[in-house]
Amino acid sequence: MINKRLLIKNLLAHNDENSFYDKKRKLNIGEKEGKAKFLKHICALSNSNPKNNSYIVIGVEDEDNKIVGVDFFDDSKIQNLINAYLQNPPIVQYENIYFPHLPNGKVVGLVTIRANNQITSLRKNIWKYYGGSIFLRDGSISMPKVFDIEIKDVNSKIVKTIENNAQNNIKLTLDSVINFINNEHKNLESHYQVFKEQFIVCWAGIKQKKNDKILYSRVDIELINEQVKLFYSALDQVEITYNEDVFTIVEYVPLGLQNKYKYYPLEKVTITFKPNGMYTLYSNLIFEAPQFNKKTLHHIYNTNNTILEKLQKNISISENEDHDLRNLPATYMICYLNGFHEAKDKLTQAKPLLKKYDRDIYELYKATIRILRKIKYS
């Protein structure tokens, strides 16, 4: 079983960017340019490594390999994006890897790319790249190729060595469990559960009872063996259930208008552990958009637009408008889910303004975008 934190350390320590490994300070697949560049690198790494894994490490400074981390990113539908834009798509997995020195909520992203032994190409145009384009790695650069290419396997041995050197052991596992409970979450209720005598899942949060359900807030869930964060949120509510084979996470998000909120189920993640040392992770979006009175939504939408226009013009806003601004990301999303299609464009315009105005509001904005991203690719 591979310890993903050790794997990242081995990749950073022993290799410059090359034909099976790339590193990035951050990804931005919410915009066309960032999405196109991400797809280009996936395509190039897949074509350059037909018989072994390729990796992209995210949250690392390019000049000195300093690990600075990125926000927790749990888009379980990223494969849908790959399938939509790439012909002969590889299997792509994005994981959030815990590093002790990073602040809460910050992780290192690890993208694992498993090629299908076929030539991968762009299925359709995106940004400045044309449908049908093929990319290969030339050293540390993903380059377009406009002629027929032959798939060559040149990296299997070195990748296998790196992965073997990242195998987990008992000491690392025990240290990680103790650290999770005693250090990371000493002020929260923490638990651990062992599955199939091999896998250990730890979780922590603030326990609450709502109706007949036990829910957790400020939730952190880790698959300790691989140092993978399965879930992290300071905002949402989570229901956790398990038996001897399966660990299940159901996430709820608070939505409402005029300070009247209700928790709606967003996504169900099921992790099934098998006796052969393998596990499968399946996510299912179970969200049904709540419907609200259209007259009320028109009023809120126009209010949001007025506040947004003031921010764009650097006009001071009132105390009441500041209160509305803190609800702006969620209420724009509700408007969008109720047929106000321009509300999504308004959210895009709001991003730099909210980031500049208030850090807490910007965190609420990111949580809103996360929900919309999940809905889009489901």
Protein Blocks (a to p, Z undefined) as FASTA:
>chain_A
ZZfklmmmmmmmmoccdfkbccdfbdcfkbfklmmmmmmmmmmmmmmmmkbccdddehia
fklopaebpaddfbfklmmmmmmmpghiacddddddddfkbcehiacdddddddehiacd
dfbdchjbcehiacddehjaccddfbdcddddfklmmmmmmmmmmcccfklmmmmmmmmm
mmmmmmbccddddehhlaccddddddddehjaccdehiacddfknopafbdcfkbccddd
ddfkbccddddddddeehiacdddfbdcdddddfkopacdddddfbdcddddfklmmmmm
mmmmmmmmmmmnopacdfklmmmmmmmmmmmmmmmmnopamlmmmmmmmmmmmmmmomkl
mmmmmmmmmmmmmmmmZZ
